[in-house]
Amino acid sequence: MQVYKVGGAVRDQLLGLPVQDIDWVVVGATPEQMLERGYRPVGGDFPVFLHPQTGEEYALARTERKTGHGYGGFIFHAAPTVSLEQDLLRRDLTINAMAMDSQGLLIDPHGGQADLQARVLRHVSPAFAEDPLRVLRVARFAARYAGLGFVIADETLDLMRQLATSGELQHLAAERIWQEFARALMEPAPDVFIQVLHDTGALRALLPELDRLFGVPQRAEFHPEIDTGVHILMVLQQCARFGHNLNVRWACLLHDLGKGITPEDILPRHLGHEARGIPLITAVCQRLRVPRETTELALLVGEYHLHSHRALELRPSSLLKLLLRLDCLRRPARLEDFINACEMDARGRLGFTERDYPQAEYLRGAAGCIRQVDVQPLLEKGLKGAELGEALYRERLRVLKVYCDR
């Protein structure tokens, strides 16, 4: 029985990056031997065990064979006769196909260390094309390591394009697609993830509503970058720059979907794109089974981002309607996410990245005003039901008028 550190832990150690999780592969052992040593089984399709003290994952060396479609269309074979080299051969990228023994000796049969030094993401073998999930994984690694200068090898891009057009991506479970998007959007360069998917044709297969934004023109006075797809990439860059959460980044990704179906005769104007986008945002979130809270913010940003941009010009009644629609009194965190997403939209334009967004503090101040309205005096007057609601609305509108007239 031999134990090796494998995969991401070896990769990041060689890159000098913090090692988050350590995975181990065990060669020459049976499941029974693992159980005898106190390891706890957690694997479903193949034998994976948790260490009795550290809780780290230990997987028996295995091979795999393609038998069906999608990520789950494989048969795995784990046995004491499977070698470390056979186990590493099934992995996606050379930089993830290295191992290290207990003495720190590197086992690198596929040139992963050389590719680390060359800053190249390269597939291990032609079997890469058997697993459609790897298109998303490689795009995610590109987003993670773009700041270090990593690029995807041309031959790997070719295989990714083949996968994108093969129909295999359609067999991926919605939950896995969403999981990869959620992880990739939180990487240091989420725009690179979307760019790679677009360049390989995978975005057209998975999110055609988003892919069709590339090449759609916008008015140059508002969007000097012109291309709507480029604008989305720039907005994601700002999300990463300011360290915003997943809900904000997902809302930013989808906020302009309506521009993809703007009638050609009114281009480059996009009148009514907010309303046109709502059914598209809804469809994407339902298809990928996006969590409810994340979906709700995406819909609000899609429908009301122009209200935020024009906040300083809104009438008090319109401002109050917006704040109540955002449910800012009960959900202040959602208001903050909405404001942040809209600010990223405003900054994600050529020449606008350093421009202030005074609408943010204005909306926060307006929300603070209506939050201070005390319902108790109205209750003491004996108001209740609809009368109480109307009186509370009038009082909130009154304080907003004062706020807007300052």
Sequence and secondary structure as in RCSB ss.txt:
>XXXX:A:sequence
MQVYKVGGAVRDQLLGLPVQDIDWVVVGATPEQMLERGYRPVGGDFPVFLHPQTGEEYALARTERKTGHGYGGFI
FHAAPTVSLEQDLLRRDLTINAMAMDSQGLLIDPHGGQADLQARVLRHVSPAFAEDPLRVLRVARFAARYAGLGF
VIADETLDLMRQLATSGELQHLAAERIWQEFARALMEPAPDVFIQVLHDTGALRALLPELDRLFGVPQRAEFHPE
IDTGVHILMVLQQCARFGHNLNVRWACLLHDLGKGITPEDILPRHLGHEARGIPLITAVCQRLRVPRETTELALL
VGEYHLHSHRALELRPSSLLKLLLRLDCLRRPARLEDFINACEMDARGRLGFTERDYPQAEYLRGAAGCIRQVDV
QPLLEKGLKGAELGEALYRERLRVLKVYCDR
>XXXX:A:secstr
 EEEEETHHHHHHHHT      EEEEES  HHHHHHTT EE  SSS EEE TTT  EEEE EEEEE SSSTT EE
EEE TT  HHHHHHTSSBGGGS EE TT  EE TT HHHHHHHTEE BSSGGGGG THHHHHHHHHHHHHGGGT 
EE HHHHHHHHHHHHHTGGGGS HHHHHHHHHHHHTSS HHHHHHHHHHHTHHHHH HHHHTTTT B  TTT TT
 BHHHHHHHHHHHHHHHT  HHHHHHHHHTTGGGGG  GGGTT  TTHHHHHHHHHHHHHHHTT  HHHHHHHHH
HHHHHHHHHTGGG  HHHHHHHHHHTTTTT HHHHHHHHHHHHHHHHSSTTTTT   THHHHHHHHHHHHHT  S
HHHHHTT  HHHHHHHHHHHHHHHHHHHHT 
